[in-house]
Amino acid sequence: MAGLKEIRTKIKTVQNMQKITYAMEMVAQSKMRKVRDRMCAARPYGEKIRNVAAHMSHAHPEYKSPFLVARGKANHAGLILITADKGMCGGLNTNALRLALNHMKEREEQKMALEVCAIGGKGFGFLRRMGANVVSYAVALGDTPHMERLAGPVKTMLDAYSEGRIDTLYICYTRFINTMKQEPVLEQLLPLSGEQLASPYGHWDYIYEPDAKTIVDELLRRYVEALIYQAVAENMASEQGARMVAMKAATENAGHVLDELRLIYNKTRQAAITKEISEIVGGAAAV
């Protein structure tokens, strides 16, 4: 009977775990709608500011912002790593961290100094364990990306680029494809490439107040901030999608384990009953 008691305990434990994973799946599904709507709502702003930045950068060719000029041989690089604050979302954080680690190793092989900005608790903890040069970070962002929480760490990296302390700036995050698919990506953020801004339709003439340098630099900075905000929103949507899928799979696996445990329990119970009946029949025959 001790074996039956152990099996019942295991069944109860798996049932409790199944309830937890199912609840987490439902919570992720509820949050998924909000973060996806927020991500989609941010896209028109990013597209509009990209168009304006493209027009203004082409309208004043005698001034080139540092954000647009590719420098010579790069000796210092920057990386913005975006991850989730929590786990239980499949391989989402692991895939992004692996991509960032490969990038860091490549920069180390090229004898380049690397400054890193961590957005998200998982990435920040990983970078600290790796001994990386973390110059700024933002953790515990919750389920809503607030630009005021991101402004400080992002400004540190943009100022480092403007002042020449880093020559290139990359961003690593998880792009949201759909609920079932999320893709870790590593993109060059600065200097801005022609593919990011593209060529504007026609040419506009601007009167700058106070001057072209102030306006263009500020606008491009806002554009880069919009790109980072969009990346954070994409990563949050990917997190909820990955967690929903992972918890659904965990709930289904718990169901399979319960079926196996119940089958073992019934077999063990039947064997115990058969043994008792055999002992009773054997005792009666001996009498």
MITOR-839876 format. One record per residue: x, y, z of N, C-alpha, C in turn. Coordinates in steps of 0.02 Angstrom, whole numbers, padded with zeros to 5 digits, always signed. Layout:
<sites>
XYZXYZXYZ...
</sites>
This chain:
<sites>
+00041-00061+00000+00000+00000+00000+00043+00063+00000+00107+00056+00022+00151+00115+00021+00161+00140-00050+00164+00092-00098+00172+00111-00168+00112+00150-00192+00052+00131-00173-00008+00166-00192-00009+00237-00164+00014+00244-00101+00015+00310-00070+00064+00357-00107+00121+00331-00126+00169+00372-00164+00141+00394-00231+00107+00348-00264+00078+00365-00330+00024+00418-00322-00018+00411-00270-00070+00462-00258-00039+00530-00245+00016+00531-00208+00051+00594-00195+00077+00625-00259+00105+00584-00303+00130+00608-00367+00073+00636-00410+00017+00600-00410-00041+00623-00450-00065+00691-00424-00068+00699-00358-00090+00763-00330-00041+00818-00348+00024+00804-00346+00075+00854-00363+00069+00876-00435+00061+00828-00480+00055+00844-00552-00009+00883-00565-00063+00866-00531-00125+00903-00539-00117+00976-00517-00082+00988-00462-00070+01056-00440-00028+01094-00490+00024+01062-00517+00066+01094-00568+00025+01110-00631-00019+01065-00649-00061+01075-00708-00107+01136-00699-00133+01144-00639-00175+01203-00625-00135+01267-00632-00072+01266-00608-00030+01326-00612-00013+01343-00684+00008+01293-00723+00026+01306-00793-00035+01328-00834-00093+01300-00819-00154+01322-00855-00172+01394-00838-00164+01412-00773-00178+01482-00754-00129+01529-00787-00065+01510-00791-00015+01552-00824-00029+01559-00899-00054+01506-00928-00073+01508-00999-00130+01558-01010-00180+01557-00967-00236+01603-00974-00215+01675-00962-00170+01686-00913-00146+01754-00900-00107+01780-00960-00063+01738-00988-00024+01758-01046-00069+01773-01106-00121+01733-01113-00168+01744-01169-00204+01811-01160-00221+01827-01098-00255+01891-01085-00208+01950-01099-00145+01944-01076-00097+01998-01086-00076+02004-01159-00081+01948-01195-00058+01947-01265-00096+01997-01307-00160+02002-01297-00201+02048-01337-00179+02121-01325-00165+02137-01262-00147+02206-01246-00079+02225-01275-00029+02181-01265+00038+02198-01289+00041+02198-01366+00002+02155-01397+00001+02154-01471-00031+02217-01498-00086+02239-01467-00118+02301-01488-00071+02360-01478-00034+02360-01421+00013+02415-01407+00070+02415-01458+00094+02356-01476+00147+02351-01525+00124+02377-01593+00063+02357-01613+00037+02380-01678+00023+02455-01677+00003+02482-01619-00011+02553-01615+00052+02595-01620+00109+02567-01602+00172+02605-01605+00201+02607-01675+00180+02563-01718+00210+02560-01785+00195+02621-01828+00134+02648-01829+00123+02709-01870+00166+02768-01849+00177+02776-01784+00220+02831-01761+00292+02821-01786+00316+02760-01781+00384+02746-01805+00391+02757-01879+00340+02739-01918+00343+02749-01990+00340+02823-02008+00299+02861-01972+00293+02932-01987+00357+02969-01970+00385+02956-01912+00446+02991-01893+00504+02970-01938+00502+02908-01964+00553+02888-02012+00549+02928-02076+00488+02940-02100+00479+02980-02161+00503+03051-02150+00486+03081-02093+00507+03149-02079+00583+03153-02074+00612+03103-02038+00685+03103-02031+00720+03095-02098+00692+03054-02142+00721+03045-02208+00719+03110-02248+00662+03144-02246+00656+03208-02283+00705+03260-02256+00708+03267-02190+00750+03319-02162+00825+03304-02171+00843+03240-02168+00914+03223-02177+00936+03234-02249+00890+03226-02297+00907+03237-02367+00899+03311-02387+00859+03348-02349+00846+03417-02368+00902+03464-02351+00948+03442-02308+01003+03486-02288+01068+03447-02297+01090+03436-02360+01148+03394-02373+01214+03422-02348+01218+03489-02337+01282+03516-02313+01297+03498-02241+01245+03475-02203+01258+03452-02135+01240+03378-02130+01286+03339-02104+01275+03268-02094+01278+03253-02019+01224+03226-01993+01222+03209-01923+01270+03150-01909+01300+03147-01849+01342+03090-01831+01305+03024-01834+01239+03026-01827+01199+02965-01831+01197+02936-01902+01215+02976-01952+01212+02954-02021+01280+02939-02051+01333+02960-02019+01400+02954-02047+01433+02891-02021+01452+02848-02068+01490+02787-02050+01563+02806-02038+01590+02785-01982+01658+02802-01965+01707+02752-01995+01770+02767-01986+01822+02722-02013+01823+02656-01976+01881+02632-01961+01887+02569-01926+01858+02576-01856+01811+02532-01840+01778+02535-01775+01820+02500-01723+01834+02535-01669+01872+02507-01613+01829+02496-01551+01773+02531-01548+01728+02525-01491+01657+02514-01516+01622+02468-01486+01554+02452-01508+01507+02454-01448+01443+02463-01463+01392+02463-01412+01338+02412-01429+01305+02386-01378+01252+02336-01388+01196+02350-01339+01135+02352-01364+01075+02356-01322+01042+02288-01323+01041+02254-01267+01013+02187-01263+00945+02190-01228+00893+02167-01263+00825+02170-01237+00801+02098-01224+00784+02084-01162+00757+02019-01143+00697+02029-01097+00667+01974-01075+00611+01977-01029+00637+01983-00957+00594+02005-00913+00612+02008-00842+00603+01940-00808+00560+01898-00837+00543+01834-00807+00557+01777-00856+00557+01716-00829+00567+01657-00870+00500+01624-00887+00501+01558-00890+00440+01519-00905+00411+01539-00973+00454+01554-01021+00429+01573-01087+00468+01535-01141+00482+01472-01128+00516+01431-01178+00588+01454-01188+00610+01451-01250+00678+01470-01267+00687+01541-01288+00638+01585-01272+00640+01654-01296+00703+01690-01270+00714+01689-01206+00773+01724-01178+00837+01689-01198+00837+01623-01197+00897+01585-01214+00921+01600-01284+00875+01603-01332+00894+01615-01401+00923+01685-01410+00893+01735-01377+00918+01803-01382+00987+01809-01349+00995+01777-01291+01059+01780-01256+01114+01744-01296+01096+01689-01329+01146+01654-01369+01168+01698-01428+01121+01732-01459+01138+01777-01515+01183+01834-01491+01166+01863-01433+01206+01917-01406+01276+01893-01386+01280+01833-01358+01345+01806-01338+01390+01794-01398+01362+01769-01453+01402+01759-01513+01428+01826-01539+01386+01877-01536+01407+01944-01557+01463+01971-01513+01458+01960-01448+01509+01983-01402+01575+01947-01414+01571+01882-01430+01633+01845-01444+01665+01869-01509+01625+01886-01559+01652+01912-01621+01688+01978-01609+01658+02022-01569+01690+02086-01555+01754+02075-01514+01754+02026-01470+01814+02011-01431+01871+01986-01476+01853+01944-01526+01903+01919-01573+01932+01975-01615+01891+02027-01628+01914+02084-01668+01949+02136-01625+01961+02120-01561+01995+02165-01514+01957+02231-01507+01891+02228-01505+01849+02287-01498+01821+02290-01427+01824+02349-01397+01792+02359-01332+01717+02363-01341+01680+02336-01294+01607+02332-01301+01574+02359-01238+01528+02407-01248+01486+02432-01195+01415+02407-01206+01383+02385-01153+01318+02352-01159+01266+02388-01116+01206+02394-01145+01147+02417-01108+01098+02359-01104+01078+02341-01043+01033+02285-01033+00963+02310-01017+00914+02287-01055+00844+02302-01042+00809+02236-01029+00789+02225-00967+00759+02161-00948+00802+02125-00897+00771+02095-00848+00807+02064-00793+00848+02004-00813+00824+01963-00859+00861+01903-00880+00926+01922-00914+00924+01970-00959+00984+01992-00993+01033+02025-00946+01008+02065-00899+01051+02100-00852+01088+02050-00808+01052+02000-00783+01084+01948-00742+01136+01909-00781+01120+01893-00843+01167+01855-00885+01231+01895-00897+01224+01959-00913+01282+02001-00927+01326+02010-00865+01295+02016-00807+01335+02022-00745+01374+01959-00731+01343+01901-00744+01379+01838-00734+01436+01830-00783+01427+01857-00844+01479+01853-00895+01534+01904-00884+01525+01952-00839+01575+02003-00827+01577+02055-00882+01522+02066-00917+01520+02115-00972+01520+02186-00944+01539+02233-00986+01542+02303-00967+01472+02334-00975+01431+02326-00924+01362+02352-00925+01364+02425-00901+01350+02471-00947+01354+02543-00930+01285+02571-00910+01231+02537-00928+01164+02559-00909+01117+02500-00914+01062+02505-00877+01014+02450-00879+00945+02475-00856+00894+02436-00873+00826+02448-00851+00792+02381-00840+00768+02369-00781+00736+02306-00764+00668+02320-00732+00629+02266-00724+00562+02271-00694+00519+02321-00731+00514+02313-00797+00475+02359-00838+00400+02343-00836+00383+02283-00812+00312+02264-00812+00289+02243-00880+00224+02249-00892+00195+02228-00955+00184+02286-01004+00202+02346-00983+00193+02405-01026+00260+02442-01033+00285+02451-01094+00348+02488-01102+00336+02563-01095+00367+02593-01045+00362+02665-01034+00427+02698-01056+00422+02748-01100+00482+02779-01127+00521+02815-01073+00487+02839-01020+00523+02873-00967+00568+02826-00928+00550+02760-00927+00593+02711-00895+00652+02692-00940+00642+02698-01005+00694+02679-01052+00740+02737-01070+00717+02799-01059+00753+02858-01083+00824+02862-01055+00832+02849-00990+00897+02855-00959+00949+02807-00987+00935+02741-00986+00983+02693-01014+00997+02704-01088+00945+02721-01126+00954+02732-01198+00996+02795-01210+00984+02847-01172+01022+02909-01179+01096+02898-01167+01113+02854-01121+01183+02839-01107+01217+02811-01169+01183+02767-01205+01213+02737-01265+01216+02787-01322+01164+02827-01331+01163+02875-01386+01215+02930-01374+01222+02951-01312+01274+03001-01296+01344+02973-01308+01353+02909-01292+01418+02878-01304+01434+02877-01378+01383+02866-01420+01395+02867-01492+01408+02938-01517+01369+02985-01493+01377+03055-01515+01446+03082-01495+01469+03062-01437+01533+03087-01412+01593+03048-01439+01580+02995-01477+01634+02958-01507+01663+02903-01464+01632+02888-01407+01658+02834-01364+01645+02766-01394+01592+02760-01434+01579+02699-01472+01569+02718-01545+01588+02672-01590+01585+02686-01662+01524+02655-01696+01498+02602-01667+01438+02569-01694+01394+02549-01635+01329+02545-01648+01281+02525-01596+01233+02474-01625+01228+02417-01592+01185+02363-01613+01129+02352-01562+01076+02321-01585+01020+02305-01540+01000+02233-01552+00990+02197-01496+00971+02126-01499+00905+02118-01461+00856+02090-01495+00790+02080-01464+00755+02023-01501+00694+02007-01480+00655+01954-01511+00598+01985-01550+00598+01974-01615+00546+02003-01658+00484+01959-01657+00426+01991-01652+00362+01955-01651+00339+01942-01722+00336+01878-01740+00310+01858-01806+00235+01843-01801+00218+01796-01758+00149+01781-01741+00149+01747-01673+00091+01725-01651+00086+01696-01584+00129+01634-01577+00137+01597-01631+00174+01534-01628+00248+01542-01645+00267+01600-01672+00336+01607-01695+00365+01674-01674+00424+01671-01643+00461+01731-01624+00533+01721-01646+00563+01773-01672+00630+01767-01703+00680+01814-01669+00734+01788-01640+00786+01832-01612+00825+01865-01668+00836+01930-01663+00870+01967-01716+00924+02012-01685+00975+02025-01724+01029+02071-01706+01036+02120-01763+01023+02184-01750+01023+02234-01802+01070+02292-01784+01097+02323-01836+01138+02383-01825+01091+02442-01817+01099+02477-01761+01057+02534-01747+01089+02599-01771+01154+02607-01756+01192+02666-01777+01260+02644-01805+01284+02677-01857+01251+02732-01893+01190+02708-01933+01141+02751-01941+01081+02734-01978+01100+02721-02051+01073+02667-02077+01088+02649-02146+01034+02676-02193+01049+02674-02258+01000+02696-02307+00938+02654-02309+00945+02590-02291+00887+02546-02290+00838+02566-02235+00863+02592-02179+00819+02612-02125+00780+02675-02141+00815+02725-02168+00782+02788-02183+00749+02788-02252+00782+02755-02299+00758+02752-02369+00759+02822-02400+00747+02824-02464+00747+02888-02499+00677+02917-02498+00670+02980-02480+00603+03011-02477+00576+03023-02548+00510+03025-02551+00477+03040-02614+00478+03116-02624+00518+03138-02672+00524+03210-02684+00570+03242-02632+00582+03306-02639+00625+03342-02593+00587+03403-02566+00590+03411-02501+00558+03467-02469+00610+03518-02447+00590+03580-02446+00634+03633-02423+00612+03655-02354+00660+03659-02307+00644+03675-02238+00679+03740-02218+00647+03775-02173+00678+03831-02138+00688+03808-02066+00752+03804-02045+00768+03776-01980+00772+03830-01927+00742+03816-01871+00745+03862-01814+00755+03821-01750+00811+03826-01715+00862+03878-01723+00912+03865-01779+00930+03799-01790+00979+03785-01843+00970+03712-01864+00999+03694-01921+00991+03627-01948+01020+03574-01902+01078+03588-01872+01111+03539-01830+01066+03519-01772+01039+03568-01737+00997+03553-01679+00935+03513-01698+00902+03534-01752+00840+03502-01773+00852+03431-01797+00900+03423-01842+00913+03356-01871+00938+03308-01818+00984+03330-01776+01010+03285-01724+00955+03264-01676+00913+03311-01656+00859+03294-01609+00808+03248-01642+00792+03260-01705+00743+03218-01739+00770+03147-01748+00833+03140-01768+00861+03074-01776+00867+03037-01710+00880+03075-01657+00882+03044-01590+00813+03017-01571+00762+03056-01585+00693+03033-01572+00676+02972-01614+00701+02971-01676+00688+02914-01720+00720+02851-01692+00783+02857-01669+00817+02799-01640+00781+02776-01577+00759+02823-01536+00721+02805-01476+00656+02768-01495+00625+02790-01549+00564+02756-01572+00579+02685-01594+00637+02674-01627+00657+02607-01647+00668+02562-01586+00699+02590-01534+00711+02550-01474+00645+02535-01438+00601+02584-01434+00536+02573-01403+00498+02519-01440+00500+02521-01507+00466+02470-01546+00496+02401-01533+00563+02398-01526+00595+02334-01512+00574+02307-01444+00568+02351-01394+00545+02329-01328+00473+02304-01332+00430+02339-01369+00361+02318-01377+00357+02250-01413+00398+02241-01463+00400+02177-01499+00423+02121-01453+00473+02136-01411+00498+02085-01366+00446+02066-01314+00407+02114-01290+00355+02099-01241+00299+02057-01272+00282+02073-01334+00232+02032-01368+00258+01961-01380+00322+01956-01398+00352+01890-01407+00353+01851-01342+00367+01886-01286+00369+01853-01221+00302+01822-01204+00248+01859-01212+00182+01832-01195+00161+01776-01242+00178+01783-01306+00163+01730-01353+00201+01666-01337+00266+01673-01322+00306+01615-01305+00283+01583-01240+00265+01625-01191+00242+01597-01127+00175+01561-01135+00131+01588-01176+00067+01556-01187+00077+01487-01219+00120+01483-01269+00133+01419-01302+00168+01370-01255+00217+01395-01217+00254+01351-01171+00209+01324-01116+00166+01366-01088+00122+01343-01035+00067+01297-01062+00046+01308-01122-00002+01261-01153+00029+01192-01162+00092+01191-01186+00127+01127-01194+00138+01094-01126+00154+01134-01074+00165+01106-01008+00100+01077-00979+00044+01111-00992-00020+01085-00968-00038+01019-01002-00025+01016-01066-00040+00954-01103+00006+00897-01080+00070+00913-01069+00116+00862-01045+00096+00837-00976+00073+00883-00934+00049+00862-00868-00010+00814-00873-00053+00826-00922-00109+00781-00934-00086+00711-00954-00035+00708-00997-00007+00643-01017+00024+00607-00957+00060+00644-00915+00090+00614-00856+00036+00588-00809-00019+00625-00801-00074+00603-00758-00104+00538-00785-00113+00533-00850-00141+00471-00879-00096+00412-00864-00030+00421-00870+00016+00367-00856+00016+00349-00782+00014+00399-00739+00013+00385-00667-00051+00350-00646-00107+00370-00675-00171+00337-00658-00171+00264-00681-00141+00253-00739-00136+00184-00764-00093+00142-00718-00036+00170-00697+00008+00133-00650-00027+00122-00584-00064+00173-00561-00100+00167-00498-00151+00111-00501-00189+00109-00555-00241+00057-00562-00210-00013-00567-00154-00018-00603-00120-00083-00608-00094-00105-00540-00063-00059-00504-00036-00075-00437-00092-00094-00389-00147-00057-00393-00205-00071-00349-00235-00139-00366-00241-00154-00431-00268-00218-00452-00223-00276-00430-00157-00265-00435-00110-00317-00413-00116-00329-00338-00125-00274-00300-00132-00282-00228-00196-00320-00210-00251-00305-00245-00314-00340-00233-00308-00413-00250-00277-00427-00308-00268-00497-00329-00227-00535-00278-00174-00503-00252-00132-00536-00203-00171-00552-00139-00213-00504-00117-00253-00516-00057-00302-00573-00067-00333-00575-00126-00381-00629-00141-00345-00696-00141-00285-00698-00171-00247-00760-00173-00230-00784-00103-00210-00736-00059-00194-00755+00009-00255-00782+00046-00313-00750+00034-00374-00774+00068-00393-00844+00044-00389-00854-00023-00407-00921-00051-00357-00973-00026-00293-00954-00025-00242-01003-00001-00253-01020+00073-00272-00970+00113-00285-00984+00184-00346-01029+00195-00398-01016+00153-00458-01057+00159-00444-01129+00138-00403-01137+00087-00388-01206+00064-00346-01242+00116-00303-01207+00152-00262-01239+00202-00303-01263+00262-00358-01226+00277-00401-01246+00332-00441-01308+00312
</sites>
